[in-house]
């Protein structure tokens, strides 16, 4: 199964809003636990190890890229 990275939702803003609302009232620790549970539930639903590995690698690259961009912005603001 090829990993789909484009939105598959008819109303992506509604999907995003549902995720945000699910976190409402949770502590940071509860929110992190919720995210972990959601990832495991959805990974099980997908049931494709190759797709999971691809998604994990993509998520990690995005986190690293975002971190590097933030560091570059901080350096630029110091100069």
PDB file with SEQRES, HELIX, SHEET and CRYST1 records, atoms N, CA, C and O in Angstrom:
SEQRES   1 A   79  UNK UNK UNK UNK UNK UNK UNK UNK UNK UNK UNK UNK UNK          
SEQRES   2 A   79  UNK UNK UNK UNK UNK UNK UNK UNK UNK UNK UNK UNK UNK          
SEQRES   3 A   79  UNK UNK UNK UNK UNK UNK UNK UNK UNK UNK UNK UNK UNK          
SEQRES   4 A   79  UNK UNK UNK UNK UNK UNK UNK UNK UNK UNK UNK UNK UNK          
SEQRES   5 A   79  UNK UNK UNK UNK UNK UNK UNK UNK UNK UNK UNK UNK UNK          
SEQRES   6 A   79  UNK UNK UNK UNK UNK UNK UNK UNK UNK UNK UNK UNK UNK          
SEQRES   7 A   79  UNK                                                          
HELIX    1 AA1 UNK A   12  UNK A   23  1                                  12    
HELIX    2 AA2 UNK A   28  UNK A   46  1                                  19    
HELIX    3 AA3 UNK A   49  UNK A   78  1                                  30    
CRYST1    1.000    1.000    1.000  90.00  90.00  90.00 P 1           1          
ATOM      1  N   UNK A   1       0.854  -1.179   0.000  1.00  0.00           N  
ATOM      2  CA  UNK A   1       0.000   0.000   0.000  1.00  0.00           C  
ATOM      3  C   UNK A   1       0.894   1.235   0.000  1.00  0.00           C  
ATOM      4  O   UNK A   1       1.740   1.397   0.880  1.00  0.00           O  
ATOM      5  N   UNK A   2       0.708   2.090  -0.973  1.00  0.00           N  
ATOM      6  CA  UNK A   2       1.469   3.341  -1.016  1.00  0.00           C  
ATOM      7  C   UNK A   2       0.875   4.316  -0.004  1.00  0.00           C  
ATOM      8  O   UNK A   2      -0.343   4.410   0.147  1.00  0.00           O  
ATOM      9  N   UNK A   3       1.738   5.024   0.670  1.00  0.00           N  
ATOM     10  CA  UNK A   3       1.298   5.977   1.683  1.00  0.00           C  
ATOM     11  C   UNK A   3       0.700   7.204   1.020  1.00  0.00           C  
ATOM     12  O   UNK A   3       1.347   7.845   0.191  1.00  0.00           O  
ATOM     13  N   UNK A   4      -0.520   7.528   1.378  1.00  0.00           N  
ATOM     14  CA  UNK A   4      -1.195   8.710   0.857  1.00  0.00           C  
ATOM     15  C   UNK A   4      -0.902   9.888   1.780  1.00  0.00           C  
ATOM     16  O   UNK A   4      -1.195   9.829   2.974  1.00  0.00           O  
ATOM     17  N   UNK A   5      -0.329  10.951   1.236  1.00  0.00           N  
ATOM     18  CA  UNK A   5      -0.017  12.124   2.058  1.00  0.00           C  
ATOM     19  C   UNK A   5      -0.900  13.318   1.717  1.00  0.00           C  
ATOM     20  O   UNK A   5      -0.788  14.374   2.340  1.00  0.00           O  
ATOM     21  N   UNK A   6      -1.776  13.157   0.733  1.00  0.00           N  
ATOM     22  CA  UNK A   6      -2.724  14.229   0.441  1.00  0.00           C  
ATOM     23  C   UNK A   6      -3.992  13.967   1.250  1.00  0.00           C  
ATOM     24  O   UNK A   6      -4.263  12.832   1.642  1.00  0.00           O  
ATOM     25  N   UNK A   7      -4.758  15.015   1.495  1.00  0.00           N  
ATOM     26  CA  UNK A   7      -5.950  14.881   2.320  1.00  0.00           C  
ATOM     27  C   UNK A   7      -6.974  13.967   1.656  1.00  0.00           C  
ATOM     28  O   UNK A   7      -7.278  14.109   0.472  1.00  0.00           O  
ATOM     29  N   UNK A   8      -7.494  13.039   2.428  1.00  0.00           N  
ATOM     30  CA  UNK A   8      -8.556  12.151   1.967  1.00  0.00           C  
ATOM     31  C   UNK A   8      -9.899  12.546   2.576  1.00  0.00           C  
ATOM     32  O   UNK A   8     -10.894  11.844   2.392  1.00  0.00           O  
ATOM     33  N   UNK A   9      -9.931  13.648   3.290  1.00  0.00           N  
ATOM     34  CA  UNK A   9     -11.153  14.114   3.942  1.00  0.00           C  
ATOM     35  C   UNK A   9     -11.887  15.086   3.031  1.00  0.00           C  
ATOM     36  O   UNK A   9     -11.276  15.956   2.411  1.00  0.00           O  
ATOM     37  N   UNK A  10     -13.204  14.928   2.958  1.00  0.00           N  
ATOM     38  CA  UNK A  10     -14.016  15.889   2.202  1.00  0.00           C  
ATOM     39  C   UNK A  10     -13.930  17.262   2.857  1.00  0.00           C  
ATOM     40  O   UNK A  10     -13.959  18.289   2.178  1.00  0.00           O  
ATOM     41  N   UNK A  11     -13.824  17.268   4.182  1.00  0.00           N  
ATOM     42  CA  UNK A  11     -13.721  18.511   4.946  1.00  0.00           C  
ATOM     43  C   UNK A  11     -12.524  18.405   5.898  1.00  0.00           C  
ATOM     44  O   UNK A  11     -12.701  18.094   7.076  1.00  0.00           O  
ATOM     45  N   UNK A  12     -11.304  18.660   5.397  1.00  0.00           N  
ATOM     46  CA  UNK A  12     -10.112  18.499   6.240  1.00  0.00           C  
ATOM     47  C   UNK A  12     -10.115  19.389   7.473  1.00  0.00           C  
ATOM     48  O   UNK A  12      -9.589  18.996   8.514  1.00  0.00           O  
ATOM     49  N   UNK A  13     -10.696  20.579   7.375  1.00  0.00           N  
ATOM     50  CA  UNK A  13     -10.752  21.457   8.550  1.00  0.00           C  
ATOM     51  C   UNK A  13     -11.586  20.833   9.658  1.00  0.00           C  
ATOM     52  O   UNK A  13     -11.266  20.985  10.837  1.00  0.00           O  
ATOM     53  N   UNK A  14     -12.650  20.131   9.289  1.00  0.00           N  
ATOM     54  CA  UNK A  14     -13.482  19.455  10.288  1.00  0.00           C  
ATOM     55  C   UNK A  14     -12.711  18.327  10.967  1.00  0.00           C  
ATOM     56  O   UNK A  14     -12.848  18.109  12.171  1.00  0.00           O  
ATOM     57  N   UNK A  15     -11.898  17.612  10.185  1.00  0.00           N  
ATOM     58  CA  UNK A  15     -11.081  16.536  10.752  1.00  0.00           C  
ATOM     59  C   UNK A  15     -10.064  17.116  11.734  1.00  0.00           C  
ATOM     60  O   UNK A  15      -9.884  16.587  12.831  1.00  0.00           O  
ATOM     61  N   UNK A  16      -9.405  18.200  11.338  1.00  0.00           N  
ATOM     62  CA  UNK A  16      -8.440  18.848  12.220  1.00  0.00           C  
ATOM     63  C   UNK A  16      -9.126  19.330  13.497  1.00  0.00           C  
ATOM     64  O   UNK A  16      -8.612  19.143  14.601  1.00  0.00           O  
ATOM     65  N   UNK A  17     -10.288  19.949  13.330  1.00  0.00           N  
ATOM     66  CA  UNK A  17     -11.042  20.454  14.482  1.00  0.00           C  
ATOM     67  C   UNK A  17     -11.419  19.319  15.440  1.00  0.00           C  
ATOM     68  O   UNK A  17     -11.376  19.498  16.657  1.00  0.00           O  
ATOM     69  N   UNK A  18     -11.786  18.158  14.901  1.00  0.00           N  
ATOM     70  CA  UNK A  18     -12.136  17.014  15.737  1.00  0.00           C  
ATOM     71  C   UNK A  18     -10.945  16.551  16.569  1.00  0.00           C  
ATOM     72  O   UNK A  18     -11.094  16.194  17.738  1.00  0.00           O  
ATOM     73  N   UNK A  19      -9.771  16.560  15.959  1.00  0.00           N  
ATOM     74  CA  UNK A  19      -8.559  16.167  16.694  1.00  0.00           C  
ATOM     75  C   UNK A  19      -8.259  17.174  17.797  1.00  0.00           C  
ATOM     76  O   UNK A  19      -7.955  16.790  18.926  1.00  0.00           O  
ATOM     77  N   UNK A  20      -8.345  18.456  17.473  1.00  0.00           N  
ATOM     78  CA  UNK A  20      -8.091  19.497  18.473  1.00  0.00           C  
ATOM     79  C   UNK A  20      -9.093  19.377  19.616  1.00  0.00           C  
ATOM     80  O   UNK A  20      -8.712  19.453  20.784  1.00  0.00           O  
ATOM     81  N   UNK A  21     -10.358  19.194  19.292  1.00  0.00           N  
ATOM     82  CA  UNK A  21     -11.407  19.090  20.317  1.00  0.00           C  
ATOM     83  C   UNK A  21     -11.195  17.874  21.217  1.00  0.00           C  
ATOM     84  O   UNK A  21     -11.493  17.924  22.410  1.00  0.00           O  
ATOM     85  N   UNK A  22     -10.681  16.786  20.650  1.00  0.00           N  
ATOM     86  CA  UNK A  22     -10.434  15.581  21.443  1.00  0.00           C  
ATOM     87  C   UNK A  22      -9.375  15.817  22.512  1.00  0.00           C  
ATOM     88  O   UNK A  22      -9.343  15.110  23.520  1.00  0.00           O  
ATOM     89  N   UNK A  23      -8.503  16.811  22.299  1.00  0.00           N  
ATOM     90  CA  UNK A  23      -7.454  17.133  23.265  1.00  0.00           C  
ATOM     91  C   UNK A  23      -7.913  18.144  24.318  1.00  0.00           C  
ATOM     92  O   UNK A  23      -7.240  18.337  25.330  1.00  0.00           O  
ATOM     93  N   UNK A  24      -9.034  18.775  24.085  1.00  0.00           N  
ATOM     94  CA  UNK A  24      -9.501  19.827  24.995  1.00  0.00           C  
ATOM     95  C   UNK A  24      -9.677  19.283  26.414  1.00  0.00           C  
ATOM     96  O   UNK A  24     -10.323  18.256  26.619  1.00  0.00           O  
ATOM     97  N   UNK A  25      -9.101  19.979  27.378  1.00  0.00           N  
ATOM     98  CA  UNK A  25      -9.225  19.611  28.784  1.00  0.00           C  
ATOM     99  C   UNK A  25      -8.209  18.595  29.260  1.00  0.00           C  
ATOM    100  O   UNK A  25      -8.193  18.237  30.438  1.00  0.00           O  
ATOM    101  N   UNK A  26      -7.361  18.128  28.361  1.00  0.00           N  
ATOM    102  CA  UNK A  26      -6.344  17.159  28.758  1.00  0.00           C  
ATOM    103  C   UNK A  26      -5.064  17.879  29.173  1.00  0.00           C  
ATOM    104  O   UNK A  26      -4.724  18.927  28.624  1.00  0.00           O  
ATOM    105  N   UNK A  27      -4.369  17.312  30.135  1.00  0.00           N  
ATOM    106  CA  UNK A  27      -3.054  17.838  30.498  1.00  0.00           C  
ATOM    107  C   UNK A  27      -2.089  17.500  29.364  1.00  0.00           C  
ATOM    108  O   UNK A  27      -2.429  16.736  28.460  1.00  0.00           O  
ATOM    109  N   UNK A  28      -0.886  18.071  29.417  1.00  0.00           N  
ATOM    110  CA  UNK A  28       0.123  17.750  28.399  1.00  0.00           C  
ATOM    111  C   UNK A  28       0.425  16.252  28.383  1.00  0.00           C  
ATOM    112  O   UNK A  28       0.559  15.652  27.316  1.00  0.00           O  
ATOM    113  N   UNK A  29       0.532  15.658  29.559  1.00  0.00           N  
ATOM    114  CA  UNK A  29       0.823  14.222  29.651  1.00  0.00           C  
ATOM    115  C   UNK A  29      -0.340  13.399  29.095  1.00  0.00           C  
ATOM    116  O   UNK A  29      -0.123  12.438  28.357  1.00  0.00           O  
ATOM    117  N   UNK A  30      -1.564  13.771  29.443  1.00  0.00           N  
ATOM    118  CA  UNK A  30      -2.731  13.063  28.916  1.00  0.00           C  
ATOM    119  C   UNK A  30      -2.831  13.223  27.404  1.00  0.00           C  
ATOM    120  O   UNK A  30      -3.196  12.285  26.695  1.00  0.00           O  
ATOM    121  N   UNK A  31      -2.506  14.405  26.921  1.00  0.00           N  
ATOM    122  CA  UNK A  31      -2.555  14.668  25.485  1.00  0.00           C  
ATOM    123  C   UNK A  31      -1.541  13.797  24.741  1.00  0.00           C  
ATOM    124  O   UNK A  31      -1.846  13.255  23.678  1.00  0.00           O  
ATOM    125  N   UNK A  32      -0.343  13.665  25.296  1.00  0.00           N  
ATOM    126  CA  UNK A  32       0.678  12.813  24.688  1.00  0.00           C  
ATOM    127  C   UNK A  32       0.232  11.350  24.709  1.00  0.00           C  
ATOM    128  O   UNK A  32       0.424  10.627  23.732  1.00  0.00           O  
ATOM    129  N   UNK A  33      -0.365  10.913  25.825  1.00  0.00           N  
ATOM    130  CA  UNK A  33      -0.873   9.543  25.918  1.00  0.00           C  
ATOM    131  C   UNK A  33      -2.008   9.312  24.918  1.00  0.00           C  
ATOM    132  O   UNK A  33      -2.091   8.253  24.297  1.00  0.00           O  
ATOM    133  N   UNK A  34      -2.875  10.309  24.769  1.00  0.00           N  
ATOM    134  CA  UNK A  34      -3.971  10.227  23.808  1.00  0.00           C  
ATOM    135  C   UNK A  34      -3.418  10.059  22.393  1.00  0.00           C  
ATOM    136  O   UNK A  34      -3.878   9.206  21.634  1.00  0.00           O  
ATOM    137  N   UNK A  35      -2.422  10.887  22.048  1.00  0.00           N  
ATOM    138  CA  UNK A  35      -1.811  10.800  20.715  1.00  0.00           C  
ATOM    139  C   UNK A  35      -1.212   9.423  20.470  1.00  0.00           C  
ATOM    140  O   UNK A  35      -1.365   8.858  19.387  1.00  0.00           O  
ATOM    141  N   UNK A  36      -0.530   8.885  21.475  1.00  0.00           N  
ATOM    142  CA  UNK A  36       0.083   7.564  21.332  1.00  0.00           C  
ATOM    143  C   UNK A  36      -0.994   6.496  21.123  1.00  0.00           C  
ATOM    144  O   UNK A  36      -0.838   5.613  20.280  1.00  0.00           O  
ATOM    145  N   UNK A  37      -2.083   6.577  21.889  1.00  0.00           N  
ATOM    146  CA  UNK A  37      -3.167   5.610  21.740  1.00  0.00           C  
ATOM    147  C   UNK A  37      -3.807   5.731  20.358  1.00  0.00           C  
ATOM    148  O   UNK A  37      -4.104   4.723  19.718  1.00  0.00           O  
ATOM    149  N   UNK A  38      -4.016   6.956  19.903  1.00  0.00           N  
ATOM    150  CA  UNK A  38      -4.616   7.180  18.595  1.00  0.00           C  
ATOM    151  C   UNK A  38      -3.729   6.620  17.480  1.00  0.00           C  
ATOM    152  O   UNK A  38      -4.227   5.999  16.541  1.00  0.00           O  
ATOM    153  N   UNK A  39      -2.426   6.841  17.584  1.00  0.00           N  
ATOM    154  CA  UNK A  39      -1.490   6.310  16.585  1.00  0.00           C  
ATOM    155  C   UNK A  39      -1.572   4.788  16.546  1.00  0.00           C  
ATOM    156  O   UNK A  39      -1.625   4.198  15.467  1.00  0.00           O  
ATOM    157  N   UNK A  40      -1.582   4.158  17.698  1.00  0.00           N  
ATOM    158  CA  UNK A  40      -1.638   2.695  17.729  1.00  0.00           C  
ATOM    159  C   UNK A  40      -2.952   2.164  17.161  1.00  0.00           C  
ATOM    160  O   UNK A  40      -2.958   1.166  16.440  1.00  0.00           O  
ATOM    161  N   UNK A  41      -4.053   2.820  17.479  1.00  0.00           N  
ATOM    162  CA  UNK A  41      -5.363   2.408  16.960  1.00  0.00           C  
ATOM    163  C   UNK A  41      -5.395   2.538  15.435  1.00  0.00           C  
ATOM    164  O   UNK A  41      -5.821   1.620  14.734  1.00  0.00           O  
ATOM    165  N   UNK A  42      -4.940   3.688  14.932  1.00  0.00           N  
ATOM    166  CA  UNK A  42      -4.964   3.896  13.488  1.00  0.00           C  
ATOM    167  C   UNK A  42      -3.960   3.007  12.762  1.00  0.00           C  
ATOM    168  O   UNK A  42      -4.239   2.536  11.660  1.00  0.00           O  
ATOM    169  N   UNK A  43      -2.790   2.770  13.367  1.00  0.00           N  
ATOM    170  CA  UNK A  43      -1.804   1.874  12.763  1.00  0.00           C  
ATOM    171  C   UNK A  43      -2.380   0.457  12.652  1.00  0.00           C  
ATOM    172  O   UNK A  43      -2.198  -0.219  11.640  1.00  0.00           O  
ATOM    173  N   UNK A  44      -3.066   0.025  13.695  1.00  0.00           N  
ATOM    174  CA  UNK A  44      -3.696  -1.287  13.661  1.00  0.00           C  
ATOM    175  C   UNK A  44      -4.785  -1.337  12.588  1.00  0.00           C  
ATOM    176  O   UNK A  44      -4.932  -2.345  11.897  1.00  0.00           O  
ATOM    177  N   UNK A  45      -5.530  -0.271  12.454  1.00  0.00           N  
ATOM    178  CA  UNK A  45      -6.585  -0.206  11.447  1.00  0.00           C  
ATOM    179  C   UNK A  45      -6.003  -0.323  10.033  1.00  0.00           C  
ATOM    180  O   UNK A  45      -6.562  -1.009   9.177  1.00  0.00           O  
ATOM    181  N   UNK A  46      -4.885   0.348   9.804  1.00  0.00           N  
ATOM    182  CA  UNK A  46      -4.233   0.284   8.499  1.00  0.00           C  
ATOM    183  C   UNK A  46      -3.701  -1.130   8.254  1.00  0.00           C  
ATOM    184  O   UNK A  46      -3.906  -1.707   7.187  1.00  0.00           O  
ATOM    185  N   UNK A  47      -3.020  -1.671   9.253  1.00  0.00           N  
ATOM    186  CA  UNK A  47      -2.573  -3.055   9.185  1.00  0.00           C  
ATOM    187  C   UNK A  47      -1.504  -3.350   8.144  1.00  0.00           C  
ATOM    188  O   UNK A  47      -1.371  -4.493   7.707  1.00  0.00           O  
ATOM    189  N   UNK A  48      -0.749  -2.357   7.745  1.00  0.00           N  
ATOM    190  CA  UNK A  48       0.274  -2.540   6.716  1.00  0.00           C  
ATOM    191  C   UNK A  48       1.598  -2.040   7.277  1.00  0.00           C  
ATOM    192  O   UNK A  48       1.791  -0.836   7.443  1.00  0.00           O  
ATOM    193  N   UNK A  49       2.510  -2.964   7.569  1.00  0.00           N  
ATOM    194  CA  UNK A  49       3.774  -2.606   8.201  1.00  0.00           C  
ATOM    195  C   UNK A  49       4.620  -1.694   7.324  1.00  0.00           C  
ATOM    196  O   UNK A  49       5.276  -0.785   7.835  1.00  0.00           O  
ATOM    197  N   UNK A  50       4.618  -1.916   6.025  1.00  0.00           N  
ATOM    198  CA  UNK A  50       5.395  -1.053   5.130  1.00  0.00           C  
ATOM    199  C   UNK A  50       4.856   0.378   5.153  1.00  0.00           C  
ATOM    200  O   UNK A  50       5.631   1.334   5.196  1.00  0.00           O  
ATOM    201  N   UNK A  51       3.533   0.527   5.124  1.00  0.00           N  
ATOM    202  CA  UNK A  51       2.927   1.862   5.190  1.00  0.00           C  
ATOM    203  C   UNK A  51       3.231   2.511   6.531  1.00  0.00           C  
ATOM    204  O   UNK A  51       3.497   3.712   6.592  1.00  0.00           O  
ATOM    205  N   UNK A  52       3.196   1.734   7.604  1.00  0.00           N  
ATOM    206  CA  UNK A  52       3.518   2.274   8.931  1.00  0.00           C  
ATOM    207  C   UNK A  52       4.961   2.754   8.978  1.00  0.00           C  
ATOM    208  O   UNK A  52       5.239   3.846   9.474  1.00  0.00           O  
ATOM    209  N   UNK A  53       5.866   1.953   8.471  1.00  0.00           N  
ATOM    210  CA  UNK A  53       7.285   2.358   8.466  1.00  0.00           C  
ATOM    211  C   UNK A  53       7.500   3.622   7.641  1.00  0.00           C  
ATOM    212  O   UNK A  53       8.267   4.502   8.033  1.00  0.00           O  
ATOM    213  N   UNK A  54       6.824   3.707   6.503  1.00  0.00           N  
ATOM    214  CA  UNK A  54       6.944   4.892   5.670  1.00  0.00           C  
ATOM    215  C   UNK A  54       6.386   6.120   6.396  1.00  0.00           C  
ATOM    216  O   UNK A  54       6.982   7.196   6.349  1.00  0.00           O  
ATOM    217  N   UNK A  55       5.256   5.957   7.056  1.00  0.00           N  
ATOM    218  CA  UNK A  55       4.649   7.061   7.803  1.00  0.00           C  
ATOM    219  C   UNK A  55       5.543   7.497   8.963  1.00  0.00           C  
ATOM    220  O   UNK A  55       5.693   8.692   9.216  1.00  0.00           O  
ATOM    221  N   UNK A  56       6.131   6.541   9.659  1.00  0.00           N  
ATOM    222  CA  UNK A  56       7.036   6.871  10.766  1.00  0.00           C  
ATOM    223  C   UNK A  56       8.241   7.654  10.262  1.00  0.00           C  
ATOM    224  O   UNK A  56       8.642   8.641  10.879  1.00  0.00           O  
ATOM    225  N   UNK A  57       8.816   7.223   9.154  1.00  0.00           N  
ATOM    226  CA  UNK A  57       9.977   7.921   8.591  1.00  0.00           C  
ATOM    227  C   UNK A  57       9.598   9.327   8.146  1.00  0.00           C  
ATOM    228  O   UNK A  57      10.349  10.274   8.379  1.00  0.00           O  
ATOM    229  N   UNK A  58       8.435   9.471   7.504  1.00  0.00           N  
ATOM    230  CA  UNK A  58       7.984  10.784   7.058  1.00  0.00           C  
ATOM    231  C   UNK A  58       7.746  11.712   8.238  1.00  0.00           C  
ATOM    232  O   UNK A  58       8.153  12.873   8.207  1.00  0.00           O  
ATOM    233  N   UNK A  59       7.092  11.215   9.274  1.00  0.00           N  
ATOM    234  CA  UNK A  59       6.833  12.031  10.457  1.00  0.00           C  
ATOM    235  C   UNK A  59       8.142  12.465  11.114  1.00  0.00           C  
ATOM    236  O   UNK A  59       8.276  13.610  11.545  1.00  0.00           O  
ATOM    237  N   UNK A  60       9.084  11.566  11.185  1.00  0.00           N  
ATOM    238  CA  UNK A  60      10.387  11.899  11.788  1.00  0.00           C  
ATOM    239  C   UNK A  60      11.111  12.956  10.967  1.00  0.00           C  
ATOM    240  O   UNK A  60      11.665  13.904  11.524  1.00  0.00           O  
ATOM    241  N   UNK A  61      11.109  12.798   9.638  1.00  0.00           N  
ATOM    242  CA  UNK A  61      11.745  13.805   8.776  1.00  0.00           C  
ATOM    243  C   UNK A  61      11.089  15.162   8.952  1.00  0.00           C  
ATOM    244  O   UNK A  61      11.775  16.182   9.009  1.00  0.00           O  
ATOM    245  N   UNK A  62       9.776  15.181   9.039  1.00  0.00           N  
ATOM    246  CA  UNK A  62       9.071  16.459   9.208  1.00  0.00           C  
ATOM    247  C   UNK A  62       9.419  17.106  10.538  1.00  0.00           C  
ATOM    248  O   UNK A  62       9.570  18.326  10.611  1.00  0.00           O  
ATOM    249  N   UNK A  63       9.547  16.308  11.587  1.00  0.00           N  
ATOM    250  CA  UNK A  63       9.920  16.854  12.897  1.00  0.00           C  
ATOM    251  C   UNK A  63      11.337  17.423  12.850  1.00  0.00           C  
ATOM    252  O   UNK A  63      11.591  18.506  13.376  1.00  0.00           O  
ATOM    253  N   UNK A  64      12.248  16.701  12.225  1.00  0.00           N  
ATOM    254  CA  UNK A  64      13.638  17.153  12.125  1.00  0.00           C  
ATOM    255  C   UNK A  64      13.708  18.413  11.270  1.00  0.00           C  
ATOM    256  O   UNK A  64      14.399  19.367  11.627  1.00  0.00           O  
ATOM    257  N   UNK A  65      12.996  18.422  10.140  1.00  0.00           N  
ATOM    258  CA  UNK A  65      12.983  19.605   9.266  1.00  0.00           C  
ATOM    259  C   UNK A  65      12.441  20.827  10.006  1.00  0.00           C  
ATOM    260  O   UNK A  65      12.998  21.919   9.895  1.00  0.00           O  
ATOM    261  N   UNK A  66      11.361  20.644  10.756  1.00  0.00           N  
ATOM    262  CA  UNK A  66      10.766  21.753  11.501  1.00  0.00           C  
ATOM    263  C   UNK A  66      11.724  22.270  12.563  1.00  0.00           C  
ATOM    264  O   UNK A  66      11.821  23.476  12.784  1.00  0.00           O  
ATOM    265  N   UNK A  67      12.424  21.363  13.213  1.00  0.00           N  
ATOM    266  CA  UNK A  67      13.397  21.746  14.234  1.00  0.00           C  
ATOM    267  C   UNK A  67      14.558  22.525  13.620  1.00  0.00           C  
ATOM    268  O   UNK A  67      15.013  23.522  14.180  1.00  0.00           O  
ATOM    269  N   UNK A  68      15.029  22.062  12.468  1.00  0.00           N  
ATOM    270  CA  UNK A  68      16.123  22.753  11.789  1.00  0.00           C  
ATOM    271  C   UNK A  68      15.692  24.136  11.319  1.00  0.00           C  
ATOM    272  O   UNK A  68      16.463  25.091  11.420  1.00  0.00           O  
ATOM    273  N   UNK A  69      14.479  24.253  10.810  1.00  0.00           N  
ATOM    274  CA  UNK A  69      13.972  25.558  10.388  1.00  0.00           C  
ATOM    275  C   UNK A  69      13.874  26.514  11.566  1.00  0.00           C  
ATOM    276  O   UNK A  69      14.203  27.694  11.443  1.00  0.00           O  
ATOM    277  N   UNK A  70      13.424  26.009  12.705  1.00  0.00           N  
ATOM    278  CA  UNK A  70      13.313  26.840  13.900  1.00  0.00           C  
ATOM    279  C   UNK A  70      14.695  27.318  14.346  1.00  0.00           C  
ATOM    280  O   UNK A  70      14.855  28.479  14.725  1.00  0.00           O  
ATOM    281  N   UNK A  71      15.679  26.445  14.305  1.00  0.00           N  
ATOM    282  CA  UNK A  71      17.041  26.824  14.682  1.00  0.00           C  
ATOM    283  C   UNK A  71      17.590  27.886  13.732  1.00  0.00           C  
ATOM    284  O   UNK A  71      18.245  28.832  14.169  1.00  0.00           O  
ATOM    285  N   UNK A  72      17.327  27.732  12.437  1.00  0.00           N  
ATOM    286  CA  UNK A  72      17.797  28.710  11.461  1.00  0.00           C  
ATOM    287  C   UNK A  72      17.137  30.065  11.693  1.00  0.00           C  
ATOM    288  O   UNK A  72      17.795  31.098  11.571  1.00  0.00           O  
ATOM    289  N   UNK A  73      15.874  30.074  12.017  1.00  0.00           N  
ATOM    290  CA  UNK A  73      15.162  31.335  12.285  1.00  0.00           C  
ATOM    291  C   UNK A  73      15.716  32.005  13.537  1.00  0.00           C  
ATOM    292  O   UNK A  73      15.862  33.227  13.582  1.00  0.00           O  
ATOM    293  N   UNK A  74      16.020  31.212  14.537  1.00  0.00           N  
ATOM    294  CA  UNK A  74      16.588  31.768  15.764  1.00  0.00           C  
ATOM    295  C   UNK A  74      17.957  32.358  15.505  1.00  0.00           C  
ATOM    296  O   UNK A  74      18.281  33.419  16.038  1.00  0.00           O  
ATOM    297  N   UNK A  75      18.766  31.692  14.698  1.00  0.00           N  
ATOM    298  CA  UNK A  75      20.092  32.209  14.365  1.00  0.00           C  
ATOM    299  C   UNK A  75      19.977  33.489  13.552  1.00  0.00           C  
ATOM    300  O   UNK A  75      20.733  34.433  13.778  1.00  0.00           O  
ATOM    301  N   UNK A  76      19.052  33.531  12.621  1.00  0.00           N  
ATOM    302  CA  UNK A  76      18.863  34.716  11.785  1.00  0.00           C  
ATOM    303  C   UNK A  76      18.400  35.912  12.623  1.00  0.00           C  
ATOM    304  O   UNK A  76      18.786  37.049  12.351  1.00  0.00           O  
ATOM    305  N   UNK A  77      17.583  35.658  13.626  1.00  0.00           N  
ATOM    306  CA  UNK A  77      17.089  36.769  14.447  1.00  0.00           C  
ATOM    307  C   UNK A  77      18.185  37.304  15.377  1.00  0.00           C  
ATOM    308  O   UNK A  77      18.099  38.446  15.829  1.00  0.00           O  
ATOM    309  N   UNK A  78      19.198  36.510  15.665  1.00  0.00           N  
ATOM    310  CA  UNK A  78      20.320  36.943  16.515  1.00  0.00           C  
ATOM    311  C   UNK A  78      21.308  37.801  15.735  1.00  0.00           C  
ATOM    312  O   UNK A  78      22.049  38.595  16.316  1.00  0.00           O  
ATOM    313  N   UNK A  79      21.312  37.635  14.409  1.00  0.00           N  
ATOM    314  CA  UNK A  79      22.316  38.315  13.585  1.00  0.00           C  
ATOM    315  C   UNK A  79      21.910  39.730  13.274  1.00  0.00           C  
ATOM    316  O   UNK A  79      22.641  40.445  12.590  1.00  0.00           O  
TER     317      UNK A  79                                                      
END                                                                             
